[in-house]
Amino acid sequence: MNTSSWTRRAEFWRGMRDTVPLVVGAVPFGIIFGAVAVSSGVAAGGETARQLSPLAAQSMSLFVYAGASQFIAAELVRNSAGVLVVIFTTLIVNLRHALYSASLAPYLHGFPQHWLLPLGFTLTDETFVVSIARYQQADASPYKHWYQAGSAVLMYSSWQLCTLIGILAGRSVPAEQVARLGLSFAATVTFIGMLIPLIRSRALLVAVVAAGAASVLFNGLPSRLGLLAAALVGIAAGMLAERTKVEITHG
């Protein structure tokens, strides 16, 4: 890579540019969240669903900023779940971010808190994928954290805008009609697109296949616990595949 791109500005804008395709996939996801959170409808028990206020829905995007957890929290609120249930469930779903942080930790070791806190808060699936790929590149740029910042700024600002659009639309459209549009499938396609370029070894392939199979097997678990179970199965399978390769090599 040309050393002229090793500047704060160049890394920041490159991070934004590389994240654009992933933002396109996240746009309908954010709009649907905003619409579902504030729209009227019927809860699972046949009762009238509770709605989030527009301020509460937008605040969730501002301060929680976790798409899957926001959807689950909104659905739990619609079904009159208790506060502790909402908090615990979203915490479980977001545990995958601990894995993301552990992967990035070696590259951000020694950075001051005024960098670590915002980078940690804005760490999403999309930003993680493009950032870890940038950190792993062999060039000696000292500003790769600015690349992550660029990705994070674009993702965060677009998520807020999409939530607002969804809120404005959802005030007059029932949640059931929004869900029937099927736009959330765009998020699934986006995640698959993010994953495939990262499969660069046998261990990663084993981890992906195992996690995918486990996600189907445990899909029926309550509170999206199947997501956590699949992540743990994938990690275990990948570690086993890597250890087996090492033993064969040294054997």
PyMOL commands that set and color helices and strands:
alter all, ss='L'
color gray80, all
select helices_A, chain A and resi 3-5+8-38+54-63+67-78+83-93+96-108+113-121+125-135+144-170+175-180+185-198+202-217+222-250
alter helices_A, ss='H'
color red, helices_A
deselect
rebuild
show_as cartoon
